[in-house]
Amino acid sequence: MQQHDTPRALAMARCQQQQRCGYVREGGKYVLPEQCLTVVLAEQQDRLQPYACPMSTDVPQLQGCLEAVRAMDCAFPFSSFDGLEECDPARVCSGANPAVSAP
């Protein structure tokens, strides 16, 4: 996963959480998963920007973050994910573990 994929991966995890919670369905907040992704990427651009890792992405840390986002309680607002310890941008974006280097 390259650094520019990290915000999208977070948005996808959020939409998976929304789908698990029943918000992605006919008559729901989002009709299709693609609609959820488009809306989350647009509406949460400022919150996702810190995850556009300039050096590299610590893939194991990112995976932990994605799992935490997918498992979030259905009552949590989107802004809550940036309070998750696993999702601290300083941990997800790291030059210390260059598992994925910027192109």
QUIJO-V717422 format. One record per backbone hydrogen bond with DSSP energy under -1.0 kcal/mol. CO is the residue of the C=O (numbers start at 1). NH is the residue of the N-H. If there is no record, write none. Layout:
BEGIN
co	nh
CO	NH
CO	NH
END
This chain:
BEGIN
co	nh
2	5
3	6
5	9
6	10
7	11
8	12
9	13
10	14
11	15
12	16
13	17
14	18
15	19
16	20
17	21
18	23
19	22
23	30
25	28
30	25
32	36
33	37
34	38
35	39
36	40
37	41
38	42
39	43
40	44
44	48
45	49
48	51
49	52
51	53
55	102
56	94
57	59
58	62
59	63
60	64
61	65
62	66
63	67
64	68
65	69
66	70
67	71
69	72
73	76
77	80
78	81
80	83
81	84
84	87
85	88
88	91
88	92
89	93
92	58
97	99
100	57
END
